[in-house]
Amino acid sequence: MSKEKGVIIIDQKADKEDICKKIAVNALTTMTDTLVEMEQLHLSEKEMMNKCVWPILNEAAKRFKDVQNDKEVEMNNFIYVVGK
């Protein structure tokens, strides 16, 4: 595994599993932290689902697909998909 401009470049198939694990952990961490913030702002469950949960899940799915297709993958920065 190597990096180019901070983006992971997949060199071997063995790297794919580790990258997917890191993507999942980062997505869940961002989702959890953001949901706590949204709950403190008293947003409705529907708003939290539409602005946080679904965007992060969709972005994670896109990244998993990119890993399988040997494309460059960003493992962090899920916060940018959240529509606070």
Long-range contacts (C-beta under 8 A, 24 or more apart in sequence): 4-72, 7-72, 7-73, 7-74, 8-72, 8-73, 8-74, 8-75, 9-72, 10-67, 10-70, 10-71, 10-73, 16-67, 16-68, 19-67, 19-73, 19-75, 20-64, 20-67, 22-75, 23-60, 23-63, 23-64, 23-67, 23-73, 23-75, 24-60, 26-75, 26-76, 26-78, 27-56, 27-57, 27-59, 27-60, 27-78, 30-56, 30-78, 30-79, 30-82, 31-56, 31-78, 34-79, 34-82, 34-84, 37-84, 38-84, 50-83, 51-82, 51-83, 51-84, 52-82, 52-83, 52-84, 55-81, 55-82, 55-83, 56-81, 56-82
